[in-house]
Amino acid sequence: MNYLDTVQRHVENARGRYQIELARVGDPDHSTADFERAQAALNALCNLYDELMREAMAAKPETVDGVPINPDLPEGFDNTPNDERPPEHGAWWYRPYIVTDEWPGGESYEDYCDRMALAGFEPDKTREQWEKMQENGKRNWYAAYPSGTRYEVRCLDGGAWDRPTMWGFFPTLDEAVAAAKGGN
């Protein structure tokens, strides 16, 4: 039984005690304080359970047929040598997952020039060449990924020494899930 199941069991027990106290309200031997204590205990447990469920749902990645989609991976997951991985990476060994990407366009010509300058280079494209390259890139992206979303299957399987192995890019979620479930 996991922690949330235990809390839920306590909530159900508190609910039962609350129902008993509620039924005894008309009993002359019953005090209002007993009822108020039972009600307060139930409210506190229900609030705790609700908070834990929100946290659990926020931490749980969306899955399709058991394959995690855009999971919140541990720090350093994509750039840690396999023989230096901390224990929290262990749950991801041999567990394929899917990362989605949208068309990455959007860098302006000015941003491109600034990026080149920061790297110590002069831009090697004119504004017209840059815009044409962006148009071609977008056309090619949508030709390969008609929905605009690219589905990448990755798995920490030792295929790369310092990062998860990229199993492939797919144009649909169904194809990516099938690849993840079928193995590399």
HELIX and SHEET records of a PDB file:
HELIX    1   1 TYR A    3  ALA A   23  1                                  21    
HELIX    2   2 THR A   32  ALA A   59  1                                  28    
HELIX    3   3 PHE A   77  ASN A   79  5                                   3    
HELIX    4   4 ASN A   82  GLU A   84  5                                   3    
HELIX    5   5 PRO A   87  TRP A   92  5                                   6    
HELIX    6   6 TYR A  109  LEU A  118  1                                  10    
HELIX    7   7 ARG A  127  ALA A  144  1                                  18    
HELIX    8   8 LEU A  173  GLY A  182  1                                  10    
SHEET    1   A 2 GLU A  62  VAL A  64  0                                        
SHEET    2   A 2 VAL A  67  ILE A  69 -1                                        
SHEET    1   B 3 TYR A  97  GLU A 102  0                                        
SHEET    2   B 3 THR A 149  CYS A 155 -1                                        
SHEET    3   B 3 THR A 165  PHE A 170 -1                                        
END                                                                             
